[in-house]
Amino acid sequence: MTNASITGEVVRAADHGEPRTPAVTPRWKRLLAAHYFWVVPGLVMLGLGRYQYLTPRLWRDEIATWSAAVRSVPELLDLLRNTDAVAGGHYLFMHYWIAVFGDSVASLRTPSLLAMAAAAVLVALTGNHLHGGAGGLAAGLLFAAIPATSRFAQEARSYAFATLATALATYLFVRALDRPGWGRWAWYSAALVLVGYAHLVALLLLSGHAVAVAWLLAVDRDRRLLRWLAAAGLGIAALSPLILVARRQRTTQIGWMPVPAAPDLLPTLTMVTASTLVAGALVGMAAAGSRRGRARSLVVCAGGVLAPPVAGFVMSQSIPVWWPRYLLFLLPALALLAARALTRAALPAVVAAAVLVGLLGLPDQLAIRSPTGHEADRYPAAPWYTPPDWTGAARIVRSGQRPGDGIVYVGDSDRARSMFMLRSTMDYHLRADATRPKDVYLDRSAAQIGAFWARECADPKVCLAGTGRVWVVAASMQDHIVAGARDDAGLAALQGYRSVQVWHPGGLTIELVQRVG
């Protein structure tokens, strides 16, 4: 019998000879079959990430990115030999990006925005491969609707790149599972190298891939799947220099992280998605779709969600790596797992499900776009913590400064490291001001000593000579910084100054003092 075309050509049934009109392929199915349609989740992610992405203030970690990236390449390499080698690839990329596009807030955050949009496309393509067209579109849209994807699409750090790299590695992994030839495993191995250079902790995704390979070996007994071991081993071997350096730096880099207890595993998805309601909705969808589609896709997706947190928990008992944003790479697998519930859905149902998840996360979406939205996860249970308003601080100094003024920072040196990076943050916000106050206590800059904190002069009184007015900046709320503070050499040197005015921009204190006499 002749195949019917989608134009509705009338044919006759072979047995009855009665006319009938063949089914017309719905337009949404034809759209899903078009390759260009997979950019839709990327465009949605781009729009969501772009919305109010300049409203949250740059916070300490983003300032660290700027501080490292604006150095010369030799200075940057000197820094990485001492600290933060795991972020070296991102810093080097940002160095050249800033050289071309500048260091405005928009410029600093745009690479992360583009990376997260590309990750949404890859999640959709992976979903298409595992679940079919509807499931692929659902995976990409659900990924874009998760609040945490917008949060880190708007941050000048490497987490969006780690998410993109894991999405790419997962896409290449599922492709290699279907045709486990050496060529496909080679591409997968290269993607693992990108994962490691984006964020070493994201290599925990290998635990999920190991689960899928083990299951498929038991079911299919295809020995070509053992090539995964060689591909994973080759990727790790290529990363071994970075791993060794990171191991030497782990005491100062991640030594502050607490060792997690078993109950800390329970809120993992809430922390990673940045929304309790969205996490619950995605888990519910995953449960609803657990009996749909091929068992292979269930194992790949569920393994990618469940195995890495467990592996990270076990690792954190000896090497602290347990921190919510370090596990952001789980989001592609989580979206893919939830999308299994929509593998047979029509286009309107797919869009409706993504919109519903987006609405559930709307309060969290708004929160991360507030001026202090990027610091919400630093002290989530500390009501005493007030994020500093660096834009306001810079405005205060800029509006009141005079030629010859000096500026000093309380507790922000290589000897007393502030968690706020006071000097670097003020340097960023005053970078375009040629008449900004002189950093009177500065002996050697952070770039000169290969660190994030500068070295201050040994004798503050000598450094203050000839400075009539000084702006004192502290990361605390105080009525007066200088008065009575004799246990700090820098503040003790200012005892001959009188207070002119005090400001409190956010959690900061700025005191303008003037020499007496």
N, C-alpha and C positions, 0 to 999 in steps of 0.2 A: 504494500500500500504506500502511496506517495506521501512523504512527510508534508504536513501542513505548514504554511508559512505564517508569520505573525501578522500578515495583512488580512487574515480571515478568509482565505480562499475556501470555497465550499468543496468538500470531497464526499465520497460515498463509502459507507461501511461495507467491507467485503462480504459480510454474511447476509445483510438485510437489504442492501442497496438503497438505504434511506439517506437522504441528504443530512449532513450535519456540519456545523461550523466549528473548526478546531479552536482550542483555547488560545487566547492571545496572551503572550508574555507580558506581564505587568511592566509598566514603564520603570518602576523602582528597581525591578530585577535587572532590567537592561542597564540602568545607571550603575548598579553594584558591579556589573560585569565589566564596566569601563575602567581602564587602568587609572585614568585621571581622577576618578572619584576618590581615590585614597588620599588625596591632598586635603579633603574636607576636614578630617580630624585635626590635621596640622594647622589649617586656617582657623578653626575654632580655638585651638590652643593658643595660637598667635593672638587672636582677639582677646581672649580671657586674660592671658598674661600681660598684654599691653595695657589693659584697663587699669588706670591709676598706678602704673608701675613706678612712677616717680614720687608718689606720696610718702611711702615709708622712708624714714631717714636712713642714710647709710649708717650701719653699725660697725662695731669693732672688727668683725671678721672681714667685712667688705673693705674697710680701711686697710687691713693687713694686705689684701689683694693689691690695692692701689700702691701701698708703700713698697711692696716687692716689685711690682711691675714697672714702676717708673724709674727704677735703678738701671744702670748700665748692665749689660750682660755679665761682665766679670764680677760686678758687685752682687748681682743676683745669684750667680754660682757660688760666691763666697757665703751668702746667706744660707743657701741650700746645704752647704757642707756642715753648717752648724745646726740648722733647724728647718722644719717644714719641707723636707725633701719630697714628701708624698704629694705636695701640691706644686712641685716644680714644673711639671708639664703645663699646668694651667697658668702659672705665673709667666712662663716664657711665652705662651700664646698671647696673654694679655699685654705683655711688653710690646709686642709688635702691633697688636690691635690698637693700643693707645697711641703708638707712634703714627698711625694712620688716621684714627677717628677721634683722638683726644681723650680726655679723662673726665668728661662731664658724667653726672649720674646716669643719664640715658646711655652714654657710650659704654660705661662700665657694666651696665646690666643687659644690654642688647645681646651679647653672645649667649648668655644663659637663656634668654627668651627664644632665640633661634634654635638652640640645642633642644629645648623642651618641645618646641613645635615639631622638629624633625623626629623626636622620640615618639610623638603621637602618631605620626605617619607610619613608623616602623611597627608600633603596636598594632595598628590597623592591618598592616600587611601580614603580620604574624597571625593575627586572628583570622584573616581570610584563609590563610594556609591551613590553620587548624580546624576552624569552625565553618568555613564558607563565608559568602559575602555579607550576610546579615550579621553574623557573629563578629566578623572583622570590623565592620563599621561600628558595631556596638562597643567593641574593645577600645577602639581609638577615641570614641566620644566619651566613654566612661573614664578613661584615663585623663582626658582633658578636663572633666568635671570635678576631679578630686581637688580639694583645696590646696593640698601640699604641692601639686604640680605648679599651680600659679605662684605659690609662695616662693618656690625655688627657681621659677622662671624669672623672678623679679630680684634675684640676688646675685651679686658679683662674686660668686664662689664656684667651686668645681662640681657641685652636686647635680646640676642639670646635665653637665657633660657626662658624669657617671651614669645617670639615668639613660642618656642617649646611647652610651657605649654598651650598657647591659641590654637595652632593647635591641641593638644591632646584634650582639652576641646571641641573644635568644632567637632572633629571626634566623641567623645562620645555623644555629643549633638544630632547629626544627627542620630546616631544609636538608641538613646533613643526615638527620635521622631517616628521611625518606630515601635518600640516595647516598649512602655512607662511603663515597669515594674519597680518595686522599685530597683531591682538589678542594672539595667543600670543607673538609676538616682543616685544611690549611687556612682558608679564609676565617673560619671560626677561631683558630688559634691567634690569628692577627687581631681579631676583635677583642680577645681576652687581654692582649697587651694594651689596647686602648682602655679597657676597663681598669686595669691596674694603674695606668698613668693618670687616669681621671680620679680614682679613689681606690686605694688598695683594699679597703674593707669590702668593696663591692664584689671582690673575687669570691665572696661567700656564695654567690650565685652558682658556683661550681658544685656545691652540695646538692642543690636542686637538680642540676643536670645529671649528677651521678645517680640520683634516685631514678630518674627517667631511663637512663642507660641500663641500669641494673634490672629494672622491670622488663624492658624490651628484650634484653638478653634472655631472661627467663621465659618469656612468652614466644618470641620469634626465633631465638637461637641463631641469630645472624651474627657470626663472629666478626663481621666488618665493623660492628658497633664498638668493638674493643679498640678501634682506632681513636676513639674519643680519649682514651688514656694518653695516647701519644700526643694528640692535639693539645690537651690540657697541660700535659707536662712540658711541652715545648713553649706554650705561652708563659707558664710560671718561670721556666728557665730564662726566658728573655727578660723577665722582670726581676731576676735574682739580684742584680746590682742595687736596684731601688729597694728591694726587700731588706737587704743587708744594711743599707744606710738607715732605713726607717727603723730597723730593730735597734740600732745604736741610739737613735733619737727618741725612742718611745717613752723614756722616763720623763723628759721635759715636754714631749708632744702630747701624750695622752695619759700620762701618769696620774692626772687629777681625776680621772673618771672613776666612779664607784664600781665595785664588783657587784653585778646584779644577783638578786635572789630569784628563786623559782617564780614567785608571784609577779615579778617584773615582766614575765613573758606574756601575761594575760592582756595588758593594754597595748601590745605591740602595734597592731593594725590601727588603733585609734591614734597613737603617736605618729605613725608613719603617714597616715592620710590627713592628719591635722583636723579630724572631725569625727566625733563619736557616732553621729547619725549616718554619715557617709560610710564609715567602716561597717556599721551594722547593716546598712542596705546592701553593700557589696558582698558581705558574708551571706546574707539571706539569698541574694541572687545566685551566689556560688552553690549554696545548698540546693536551691531549686533546679539548677542545671546539672547537678551531679550525675544524673542518669541519662543525660542527653549527649549526643555526639559520640565520637569514638573514645574508647578507654584510653587510647594513646594521648589524646589531647588533655584528658583529665589528669593523667599522671604527670605530664609535662607542666601543666599550669599549677596543679596543687603542690607538686614538688618544689616549684619555683617560689611559692608563697610560704610553705611550712618549713622546709629544710633549712634555709639560710638563717632564720632567727634562732633555731635550735643550735645550729653550728656556731653562730655568733655568741650565744649564751655560754656554750661549753668553752669556747675560746676565751671569753672574757673572765673566766675564773683564773686565768694566768696572764692573759694579755688584754688589757681593758680596751674594748672596741664598742661597747654597748652605749649607743647614743642615738636618739630618734632619727636625726638627719643623716646619720651614717647608713641607715637602713632604707633610705629613700628608693634604692634600686629595686625594692620589692614591688613598686607600684605597677610596672608593666605586667608582671605575672599576675598580680591581683586583678587588674582590669581584664586580662585574658580569661582568668578563671570565672569572674562574674559574668562575662559575655556569653558563656556557654548556655545561660538561661535564655538567650535570645537568638539562638542559631536558626530557628525556624520562624522568627517573627517577621512581620512586614515592616517596611521602612517607617511608617508612622509610629509603630510600637517601639522600634529601636530609638527613634528620636525622643519619644515620650519618656522612655526609661532614663535616657541620659539627662533630659531636662529635670525629671524628678530628683535624680541624684544631685544635680546642680542646685536645685531649690533646697534640698536637705542641708547642703553645705553652705548655703548663702550667708548665714551669720558668721561662719568661720572665714568665708571669702572676704567679707567686709572687715573683719578683725585684722586679717593679715595685710590689708591695704590701709590701715590706720598709720599715722606717723610713727608709732612705736611698734608696728606689727612685726617687724623682723626680730625684735628682742623678746617676744612673748615666750619663747621656749627656753630662755636662759635661766630665769628663776621663776618657773611656773607656779610655785607654791610659796613665794616670798613676797608678802604684801608690803614689806619695807622697801622693796626695790623700785626706784623711780628711774626710768630710762633717761639718759642725759639728752638735752636739746642742743646739739652742736651747732645747728644753723642759727639758733637764737644766741648762743655764746659768741659765735663769730660776728654776728650783727652788733652785739654789745661792744666788743672790742673795736670793731671797724668804725663805729659811730663816735666813739669817745677817744680814740688814740690821738697822740700828738707826736711830732718828730722827736726822736730821742727816747721814747718810751721803751721799756723792757717788758718781757713776759717770762714767768717762771711756772713750773709745773710741780705740784706736790706729789711725790711718790711715783714719778714716771721716769725711771732711769734703769740702766742695766743692773743697778744694785737693789732698787725697790720697784718692781714691775707692777704697773697698774693694769688691771684687767680692761681698762677703757682705752689704752693707747692714747693718752691725752695729747702728747706732743704731735704725733702723726695725724690725729684727727683735726687738730687746730691748723696744722700745716696744710691739710687738704682744703679746709674751708677758707683759709686766708691765702691760698696759693697764688691768686691773681692780684693780690694787693702788694704793690711794690713798697709801700710805706709801712708795712706791718711792724709791730714791735719786735725788737731784737731779742732772741732767745739767749738771755744773759748767762744762764748757767750751762749752756751747751759747751762741751769740750770736744767730743768727737760724735759725729752723727751716727745714726743706726746703720746707714749704708757703709760708713767707713769701718765699722767694727763687725760687720756681717751679722746683724741682729735686727730685731724689731724695736728695740729700745736703745736710746742714745746713752752716751757716757757723759756724765756731768762733771764740772770742774771740781777739783779737790778742795779749793778754798773759795767758798761762795762770796765772802766779803771782798776778795780781790776782784772777782768777776763783776760785782755790783758797782765798782768804782765808776763814778761819773754818771750813773743812771739816777735821774731825779724821780721818775714815776715808774711803778712796776705793776703789771697786771698779774695777779696770782690766781692760778686755776687749780681747783681741787675736785676730785670725784667724790664729793660728800656734801651734805647739807649742814653748813655752819653759819653762825651769825657773823663771826670774824675768824679768818684763817690765821692771821699773823699773830694776833694778840695772845700772849702767854705760851706760844708754841716754841719751847726752847729745846725740846728733845730732837728736833730735826735741824740739821746744820743749815740747810737752805732757808728755813723759816727763821731760825735764830739770827741769821745775818740781816733779816729785815726788821729787827726790833727797833732800829732807828727811824722807821717809817711810820706814818700815821695813816689810818684808814680814811679814805675819801668816800667810797661808796661800795656797797655789796649787792650782787645780783644772784638769783637762783634760777638759771635756765634748766628746767628739768631737775635731774638729780645732781647737778653741778653747783659749785659755788665759785663765783668770780669776784675777787676783791681788788679794787684799785687802791694802791697805797702810794704815798708821796713822802719823800725824804723830809725830815724835820730840820729846819734851819737852812 
